[in-house]
Structure formats: structure tokens, C-alpha cells
Amino acid sequence: MTNFAPALDVYVLVFDVEGLGAGVYAYDIRNHTLTQKQGELDRKECRRVIVGQPATETAAVTLLYVLDVERHQWRYRHPRALRGMWIDTAKAVNELLWELSSRSIIPHITPALSDTRVLELLDLPTDMTVHAAYAVSFSGE
């Protein structure tokens, strides 16, 4: 996923993963590492993040895909740049879906997000420089 690193940030909401404490983690795409941003999560608040859908109530993890518009437009300085950013993000999410499918894991995917709640949960600016794009929730081996 190194092609996506300039504009895509992935955050992992960990609810129930053996060997990993519950909380919000930032995923480093280049180094394949997780850095904990905050501890304990409220599953009900996370459900509000995905506008009432029940996936976070039972999932082991939820991945949040967040786009950094300024980073992307610095790299791609043309009028169609935003379209490419959304397409690239969908490709990255699709890679995860194929991997989960190969493991017979059925995820819940949604672009229906409460943008302000996502950004506040992740302690990110709410000034339209970043956009929450997708949430993918799942459990499994």
C-alpha cells in the first residue's frame, strides 16, 4: 500500500483482539506498525460514528480510512486530483476486502460516517482538510 501513503491514513479501533489492548491506533502504512493514540473505547459511541449501524457492537476491530486532502493536493496539483484520491482510497479498501474474503471473514463496510464524530474520536482537525471515507468492521481469525 505504499502508493496510498501520501494521502491515506488508516486508524484501527480495537475492541477485542488477543494481545492488543482496546483503543484507537494509528496504522503506519510504510512500516506496518500500530501506535496507540488513546485507550478504552465506548462501543456505543463508535456505533454513532457509523451513524447507528450495529457493526461496532460486535466487531473485534473497525478500520477507519481517512483522507488528507492537503497532502494529496500538494502531490497532485491539478483539478481532477480529488477524484483520484477517492478512487485510490476505494482501491485500498478493496485490497482489505479481498484479504478478508480469502480468510472467509465477512466484514461490514460503510461510507456512511458521522464526519465530525470520526475526526473528534481520532483527534483530527474538523476543518475539511481531512475526510473520513470508509469504515470496515470485522472479527475473525
KOLVO-58652 format. One record per residue: x negated, y negated, z of N, C-alpha, C, O in turn; residue number from 1. Coordinates in steps of 0.05 Angstrom, whole numbers, padded with zeros to 5 digits. Layout:
    nxx    nyy    nzz   caxx   cayy   cazz    cxx    cyy    czz    oxx    oyy    ozz num
      X      Y      Z      X      Y      Z      X      Y      Z      X      Y      Z NUM
...
REM end
This chain:
    nxx    nyy    nzz   caxx   cayy   cazz    cxx    cyy    czz    oxx    oyy    ozz num
 -00016  00024  00000  00000  00000  00000 -00017 -00025  00000 -00007 -00047  00007   1
 -00042 -00024 -00007 -00059 -00047 -00007 -00049 -00069 -00026 -00055 -00092 -00022   2
 -00035 -00062 -00047 -00025 -00082 -00066 -00004 -00100 -00052 -00001 -00123 -00061   3
  00009 -00090 -00032  00030 -00106 -00019  00020 -00123  00004  00035 -00140  00014   4
 -00004 -00119  00013 -00014 -00132  00037 -00012 -00163  00036 -00007 -00175  00057   5
 -00017 -00175  00014 -00017 -00205  00015  00009 -00217  00024  00008 -00239  00036   6
  00032 -00205  00020  00057 -00218  00026  00075 -00202  00044  00096 -00212  00052   7
  00069 -00177  00049  00087 -00159  00063  00076 -00152  00090  00054 -00143  00093   8
  00093 -00156  00111  00086 -00147  00138  00106 -00127  00146  00130 -00129  00141   9
  00097 -00106  00160  00114 -00085  00169  00113 -00084  00200  00091 -00084  00211  10
  00136 -00084  00212  00138 -00082  00241  00152 -00057  00248  00171 -00049  00234  11
  00144 -00044  00269  00156 -00018  00277  00168 -00022  00305  00155 -00029  00325  12
  00194 -00017  00306  00209 -00017  00332  00208  00012  00341  00222  00029  00330  13
  00193  00017  00362  00191  00045  00372  00210  00048  00396  00209  00033  00415  14
  00227  00068  00393  00246  00074  00414  00239  00100  00429  00240  00101  00453  15
  00232  00120  00413  00227  00147  00425  00208  00162  00408  00216  00179  00392  16
  00182  00157  00412  00161  00171  00397  00141  00182  00417  00129  00167  00433  17
  00136  00208  00416  00118  00220  00435  00090  00208  00432  00079  00206  00409  18
  00078  00200  00454  00051  00189  00454  00049  00160  00448  00027  00148  00446  19
  00072  00147  00444  00072  00118  00437  00094  00105  00454  00117  00113  00454  20
  00086  00084  00469  00106  00070  00486  00126  00055  00470  00121  00046  00448  21
  00150  00053  00481  00171  00038  00468  00163  00009  00465  00150 -00002  00483  22
  00171 -00004  00443  00165 -00032  00440  00164 -00040  00410  00170 -00024  00393  23
  00155 -00064  00406  00152 -00075  00379  00122 -00075  00372  00105 -00084  00387  24
  00116 -00063  00349  00089 -00061  00339  00086 -00074  00312  00105 -00073  00296  25
  00063 -00086  00307  00057 -00096  00280  00039 -00075  00267  00020 -00065  00279  26
  00046 -00068  00242  00031 -00048  00228  00010 -00063  00210  00018 -00080  00194  27
 -00015 -00055  00213 -00036 -00066  00196 -00039 -00049  00171 -00049 -00027  00173  28
 -00029 -00059  00149 -00028 -00044  00124 -00056 -00035  00115 -00059 -00013  00105  29
 -00075 -00052  00118 -00102 -00046  00108 -00116 -00025  00125 -00130 -00007  00114  30
 -00113 -00026  00151 -00128 -00008  00169 -00111  00014  00180 -00121  00031  00195  31
 -00085  00015  00173 -00066  00035  00182 -00067  00038  00213 -00070  00060  00224  32
 -00064  00015  00226 -00063  00015  00255 -00038  00000  00265 -00027 -00016  00250  33
 -00030  00006  00289 -00008 -00008  00302 -00019 -00025  00325 -00036 -00016  00341  34
 -00008 -00049  00328 -00015 -00066  00350  00011 -00073  00364  00029 -00084  00352  35
  00012 -00068  00390  00037 -00073  00405  00040 -00103  00409  00021 -00116  00419  36
  00063 -00114  00402  00069 -00143  00405  00085 -00147  00431  00082 -00168  00444  37
  00102 -00128  00438  00118 -00131  00462  00128 -00103  00470  00129 -00084  00454  38
  00135 -00101  00496  00144 -00075  00507  00173 -00070  00503  00185 -00080  00484  39
  00185 -00056  00521  00212 -00046  00521  00231 -00061  00501  00230 -00085  00498  40
  00248 -00044  00489  00268 -00054  00470  00296 -00048  00481  00301 -00028  00493  41
  00314 -00066  00475  00342 -00062  00481  00356 -00052  00455  00358 -00067  00436  42
  00364 -00027  00455  00376 -00015  00431  00400 -00031  00422  00405 -00033  00398  43
  00416 -00041  00440  00440 -00056  00433  00432 -00082  00419  00445 -00090  00399  44
  00411 -00095  00428  00402 -00120  00414  00391 -00113  00387  00395 -00127  00368  45
  00377 -00090  00385  00367 -00082  00359  00390 -00075  00340  00388 -00079  00316  46
  00412 -00065  00351  00436 -00060  00334  00447 -00086  00323  00456 -00087  00301  47
  00445 -00107  00339  00454 -00134  00330  00436 -00144  00308  00445 -00159  00290  48
  00410 -00137  00309  00391 -00144  00288  00400 -00134  00261  00398 -00147  00241  49
  00411 -00109  00261  00420 -00097  00236  00451 -00100  00234  00465 -00081  00226  50
  00460 -00123  00242  00488 -00132  00241  00509 -00110  00249  00528 -00106  00234  51
  00504 -00097  00271  00523 -00079  00283  00522 -00050  00273  00537 -00033  00282  52
  00505 -00044  00254  00503 -00017  00244  00490  00000  00267  00473 -00009  00281  53
  00499  00025  00270  00492  00041  00294  00464  00054  00292  00457  00068  00311  54
  00449  00051  00271  00424  00067  00267  00405  00064  00290  00392  00084  00298  55
  00401  00041  00302  00381  00037  00323  00390  00050  00349  00373  00053  00367  56
  00415  00057  00351  00424  00070  00376  00412  00098  00380  00409  00108  00402  57
  00406  00112  00357  00396  00139  00359  00369  00144  00346  00357  00165  00350  58
  00359  00125  00331  00334  00128  00317  00310  00130  00335  00310  00118  00357  59
  00289  00143  00327  00264  00143  00341  00249  00118  00335  00235  00106  00353  60
  00250  00108  00310  00237  00084  00302  00254  00069  00281  00271  00081  00268  61
  00250  00043  00279  00260  00027  00258  00237  00010  00247  00223 -00003  00262  62
  00233  00011  00221  00213 -00006  00208  00227 -00030  00197  00248 -00028  00184  63
  00215 -00053  00202  00225 -00078  00191  00205 -00089  00172  00182 -00093  00178  64
  00214 -00094  00147  00197 -00105  00126  00202 -00135  00125  00224 -00144  00120  65
  00181 -00150  00128  00183 -00179  00129  00164 -00191  00108  00141 -00184  00105  66
  00175 -00210  00093  00160 -00223  00071  00149 -00250  00080  00164 -00266  00092  67
  00124 -00255  00074  00112 -00281  00080  00111 -00296  00054  00094 -00292  00037  68
  00130 -00314  00051  00134 -00329  00026  00110 -00347  00020  00100 -00348 -00003  69
  00099 -00361  00040  00077 -00378  00035  00052 -00363  00025  00039 -00371  00006  70
  00046 -00340  00038  00024 -00324  00029  00027 -00314  00000  00009 -00314 -00016  71
  00052 -00306 -00006  00057 -00296 -00033  00055 -00318 -00054  00042 -00315 -00075  72
  00066 -00341 -00048  00065 -00363 -00068  00038 -00375 -00070  00032 -00388 -00091  73
  00021 -00373 -00050 -00007 -00382 -00053 -00021 -00365 -00073 -00037 -00375 -00089  74
 -00015 -00338 -00072 -00029 -00320 -00091 -00017 -00321 -00119 -00031 -00320 -00139  75
  00010 -00323 -00121  00023 -00323 -00146  00037 -00349 -00150  00059 -00353 -00140  76
  00025 -00367 -00164  00035 -00395 -00166  00050 -00399 -00192  00041 -00414 -00210  77
  00073 -00387 -00195  00090 -00391 -00218  00119 -00388 -00209  00124 -00376 -00189  78
  00137 -00398 -00225  00166 -00399 -00217  00178 -00372 -00212  00198 -00370 -00197  79
  00168 -00351 -00225  00180 -00324 -00222  00168 -00308 -00198  00175 -00285 -00194  80
  00151 -00321 -00183  00137 -00307 -00162  00155 -00294 -00141  00150 -00272 -00132  81
  00176 -00308 -00133  00194 -00297 -00113  00208 -00271 -00122  00211 -00253 -00107  82
  00215 -00270 -00148  00227 -00246 -00159  00208 -00222 -00155  00216 -00201 -00147  83
  00182 -00227 -00162  00162 -00206 -00159  00159 -00197 -00130  00154 -00173 -00125  84
  00160 -00216 -00112  00157 -00209 -00084  00179 -00190 -00075  00174 -00170 -00061  85
  00204 -00195 -00083  00226 -00177 -00075  00224 -00150 -00088  00230 -00130 -00076  86
  00215 -00150 -00113  00211 -00124 -00127  00189 -00108 -00114  00192 -00084 -00110  87
  00167 -00121 -00108  00144 -00107 -00095  00153 -00096 -00067  00144 -00074 -00060  88
  00169 -00111 -00053  00178 -00101 -00027  00196 -00077 -00030  00193 -00057 -00015  89
  00214 -00077 -00049  00230 -00054 -00055  00213 -00030 -00062  00220 -00007 -00054  90
  00192 -00034 -00077  00174 -00012 -00084  00161  00000 -00058  00159  00024 -00056  91
  00153 -00017 -00040  00140 -00008 -00016  00160  00008  00001  00153  00029  00012  92
  00184 -00001  00003  00205  00013  00018  00210  00040  00004  00214  00060  00018  93
  00211  00040 -00022  00216  00065 -00037  00194  00085 -00031  00200  00109 -00029  94
  00169  00077 -00028  00147  00096 -00021  00153  00109  00005  00150  00134  00008  95
  00163  00094  00025  00170  00106  00051  00193  00126  00047  00192  00148  00059  96
  00213  00118  00032  00236  00136  00028  00228  00162  00015  00238  00183  00023  97
  00210  00162 -00004  00200  00186 -00017  00185  00203  00004  00189  00228  00004  98
  00169  00191  00020  00154  00206  00040  00173  00219  00060  00170  00242  00067  99
  00193  00204  00070  00213  00215  00088  00228  00238  00075  00233  00259  00088 100
  00236  00235  00050  00250  00256  00036  00233  00281  00034  00244  00303  00036 101
  00207  00278  00029  00190  00302  00027  00189  00317  00053  00181  00341  00054 102
  00195  00304  00075  00195  00316  00102  00224  00323  00111  00228  00330  00134 103
  00243  00321  00093  00271  00327  00099  00282  00309  00121  00299  00318  00137 104
  00273  00284  00122  00283  00265  00141  00302  00246  00127  00295  00234  00106 105
  00326  00243  00137  00346  00225  00125  00346  00199  00140  00354  00198  00163 106
  00337  00178  00127  00336  00152  00141  00362  00136  00137  00379  00142  00120 107
  00364  00115  00152  00384  00094  00148  00369  00070  00138  00352  00060  00152 108
  00376  00060  00114  00363  00037  00103  00384  00015  00099  00406  00020  00091 109
  00376 -00010  00106  00394 -00032  00102  00380 -00058  00097  00359 -00064  00110 110
  00390 -00074  00078  00380 -00101  00075  00398 -00120  00091  00393 -00145  00092 111
  00419 -00110  00104  00437 -00126  00119  00425 -00132  00147  00427 -00115  00165 112
  00413 -00155  00150  00399 -00162  00174  00407 -00189  00183  00414 -00207  00167 113
  00407 -00193  00209  00411 -00220  00221  00383 -00233  00221  00367 -00228  00238 114
  00378 -00249  00200  00351 -00260  00197  00340 -00273  00222  00318 -00268  00229 115
  00356 -00290  00234  00347 -00305  00258  00340 -00285  00280  00319 -00288  00293 116
  00357 -00265  00285  00351 -00246  00306  00326 -00230  00300  00310 -00225  00318 117
  00322 -00222  00275  00298 -00207  00268  00273 -00224  00274  00255 -00214  00288 118
  00273 -00248  00264  00250 -00265  00268  00245 -00272  00297  00222 -00274  00305 119
  00266 -00276  00312  00262 -00282  00341  00251 -00257  00355  00234 -00259  00372 120
  00262 -00233  00349  00252 -00208  00361  00222 -00205  00355  00208 -00196  00373 121
  00214 -00212  00331  00186 -00208  00323  00168 -00232  00331  00144 -00232  00325 122
  00180 -00253  00342  00166 -00277  00350  00153 -00290  00325  00130 -00298  00326 123
  00169 -00292  00304  00161 -00305  00279  00176 -00331  00275  00197 -00335  00286 124
  00165 -00349  00259  00179 -00374  00254  00205 -00370  00239  00208 -00352  00223 125
  00225 -00386  00245  00251 -00384  00233  00255 -00407  00213  00278 -00416  00208 126
  00234 -00417  00201  00235 -00440  00183  00235 -00432  00154  00228 -00449  00137 127
  00242 -00408  00147  00245 -00399  00119  00218 -00393  00106  00217 -00389  00082 128
  00196 -00393  00122  00170 -00385  00110  00167 -00355  00110  00150 -00344  00095 129
  00183 -00342  00126  00183 -00312  00125  00212 -00303  00123  00230 -00316  00133 130
  00216 -00280  00111  00242 -00269  00107  00243 -00240  00115  00226 -00224  00106 131
  00262 -00232  00130  00267 -00204  00136  00281 -00192  00112  00302 -00202  00103 132
  00270 -00170  00102  00281 -00159  00077  00296 -00133  00081  00319 -00130  00071 133
  00285 -00114  00095  00297 -00087  00099  00291 -00077  00126  00272 -00084  00139 134
  00309 -00059  00135  00305 -00043  00160  00309 -00014  00152  00328 -00007  00138 135
  00291  00003  00160  00293  00032  00156  00290  00045  00183  00270  00044  00196 136
  00312  00059  00191  00312  00073  00217  00313  00103  00212  00325  00113  00193 137
  00298  00118  00229  00298  00147  00226  00287  00161  00251  00275  00148  00268 138
  00291  00187  00252  00280  00204  00272  00270  00229  00257  00277  00232  00233 139
  00254  00245  00269  00245  00270  00256  00216  00276  00261  00202  00261  00274 140
  00208  00299  00251  00181  00309  00255  00163  00297  00234  00139  00303  00233 141
REM end
